[in-house]
Amino acid sequence: MLNELLQEVRACRLCAADLPLGPRPVVQADRRARLLIAGQAPGRKVHAAGIPFADASGERLRDWLGMDKTTFYDASQVAIIPMGFCYPGTGKNGDLPPRPECADTWRRRLLQQLPDIQLTLAIGQYAQAWHLPDAPRQVTAAVQQWQAWWPHTLPLPHPSPRNNLWLRRNPWFEAEVIPVLQERVKALLVP
């Protein structure tokens, strides 16, 4: 059933008229996955590659997870389901928000097909609003309160190089949160 659903997702054209580069849904999922990465939406490089987190954000995220590329792209271990599946375009301050049609149309159906998820990483404000509706709307405040949802869900800032200043201003994140995250991820992965 998941394979058929993924075929439907990858053929989706719901918001084709609103996408500057056209539709190219980028998702990764398998019923056996134990880790869910809920990001924002693919950027321009990811759209071109058709591979989730195939950019500098992905390098940093894999570093935060203590995970190599082979494991990261093993759908039986890691599901990657962003809030928007296609590149939404660029605004004044970076990429536009994810198109809401994706979450409204596909998210619940996909998550229902992932019975073994043990940890969800809610990356950025849109993923946090969906996965942690009781969390503060400001990403920094949500990430500071990470223990409220641990060990099932973890709010994260976006791993984009655009967030280098945030990381410098919040050294506690990499000092306190990342080691705990890496330990949990290591325990979840199948050797």
C-alpha positions in Angstrom: 0.0 0.0 0.0 2.9 2.4 0.8 4.5 1.8 -2.6 1.2 2.7 -4.4 0.8 5.8 -2.2 4.4 6.9 -3.0 3.7 6.5 -6.7 0.7 8.8 -6.3 2.7 11.3 -4.4 5.5 11.3 -7.0 2.9 11.8 -9.7 1.2 14.7 -7.9 0.5 17.9 -9.9 -1.8 19.6 -7.4 0.1 22.9 -7.3 2.0 22.7 -10.6 0.8 26.1 -11.7 2.3 27.7 -8.5 5.7 26.0 -8.7 8.5 28.0 -10.5 10.4 24.9 -11.6 7.3 22.6 -11.9 6.4 19.6 -9.7 9.1 17.2 -8.6 8.0 15.6 -5.3 11.0 14.5 -3.2 10.2 12.0 -0.5 11.8 8.9 1.0 9.8 6.3 2.9 9.6 2.6 3.8 7.3 0.8 6.4 10.4 -0.3 8.4 11.8 3.2 9.0 12.3 4.1 12.6 13.4 7.7 12.1 11.3 10.4 10.4 12.8 13.6 9.2 10.1 16.2 8.7 11.7 19.1 7.0 10.4 22.2 5.2 10.5 21.7 1.4 13.2 20.9 -1.1 15.5 23.7 -2.2 16.7 24.4 -5.7 19.6 21.9 -5.5 17.4 19.1 -4.1 14.8 19.8 -6.8 17.5 19.4 -9.4 18.9 16.2 -7.9 15.6 14.6 -6.9 17.3 13.5 -3.7 16.3 14.8 -0.3 18.9 16.9 1.5 21.4 16.7 -1.4 22.9 20.0 -0.4 24.9 21.7 2.4 21.9 21.4 4.7 22.0 17.6 4.3 25.7 17.5 5.1 25.1 19.4 8.3 22.0 17.3 9.2 23.9 14.1 8.7 26.7 15.4 10.9 24.2 16.3 13.6 22.8 12.7 13.3 26.3 11.1 13.3 25.1 9.3 10.2 26.8 8.5 6.9 25.1 9.0 3.5 24.5 5.3 2.9 22.4 5.0 6.1 20.7 8.4 5.6 19.5 7.3 2.2 18.4 3.9 3.3 14.6 4.3 3.3 14.2 1.2 5.5 15.9 3.2 8.3 15.1 6.8 7.6 11.9 8.3 6.2 12.2 11.8 4.8 8.8 13.5 4.4 9.0 17.3 4.2 6.0 19.5 4.8 6.1 20.4 1.1 7.4 17.9 -1.5 8.3 20.3 -4.3 10.6 23.4 -4.5 8.2 26.3 -3.7 10.4 29.1 -5.2 12.4 31.9 -3.7 11.2 35.0 -1.8 13.0 38.1 -0.4 14.6 36.2 2.5 15.2 32.7 1.0 13.0 29.9 -0.2 9.2 30.4 0.1 7.2 28.4 2.7 6.2 24.9 1.7 3.0 24.7 -0.3 0.2 23.7 2.1 -1.4 21.3 -0.4 1.2 18.6 0.4 0.5 18.3 4.1 -3.3 18.7 3.6 -3.4 16.0 0.9 -0.7 13.5 1.7 0.9 13.8 5.2 -1.6 11.8 7.3 -1.9 9.1 4.7 1.9 8.7 4.5 2.5 8.7 8.2 -0.2 6.1 8.7 2.0 3.8 6.6 5.0 4.2 8.9 4.1 2.2 12.0 7.7 1.9 13.4 8.7 5.5 13.6 10.4 6.0 17.0 11.7 9.5 16.6 10.5 12.4 14.5 12.8 15.3 13.8 10.6 18.4 13.2 12.9 20.8 11.3 11.9 24.4 11.2 8.7 26.2 12.0 6.3 24.5 9.5 7.2 21.0 10.6 7.1 22.0 14.3 3.7 23.6 13.9 2.3 20.4 12.4 4.1 17.8 14.6 4.2 19.8 17.8 1.0 22.0 17.8 1.5 22.9 21.4 5.1 24.1 20.9 6.0 27.8 20.8 5.8 29.2 17.3 9.3 30.6 17.4 11.9 28.0 16.5 14.4 29.0 19.1 11.9 28.7 21.9 10.7 25.3 20.7 14.2 24.0 20.4 15.1 25.3 23.9 12.2 23.2 25.2 13.2 20.1 23.3 13.0 17.8 26.4 9.2 18.4 26.6 8.7 16.1 23.5 11.8 13.9 23.9 12.4 11.0 23.1 9.6 10.7 20.5 9.9 14.1 18.7 12.7 16.7 18.5 12.3 20.2 17.2 15.4 21.3 15.3 16.5 24.5 13.6 17.0 24.2 9.9 20.5 22.9 9.2 21.0 25.4 6.4 24.2 27.4 6.2 21.8 30.4 6.5 21.5 29.4 10.2 25.2 29.7 11.0 24.5 32.9 13.0 21.8 31.1 14.9 24.2 28.3 15.8 26.9 30.8 16.9 24.3 32.5 19.2 23.0 29.2 20.6 26.1 27.1 21.3 24.1 25.1 23.9 22.3 23.4 20.9 25.3 21.6 19.5 26.8 21.1 23.0 23.7 19.7 24.7 21.2 18.5 22.1 23.3 17.0 19.4 25.1 14.4 21.6 21.8 13.2 22.9 20.3 13.1 19.4 23.3 11.1 18.1 23.0 8.6 20.9 19.3 8.1 20.3 19.8 7.8 16.5 22.5 5.2 17.0 20.2 3.1 19.2 17.4 3.3 16.6 19.4 2.2 13.6 19.5 -1.4 12.5 23.2 -2.5 12.0 
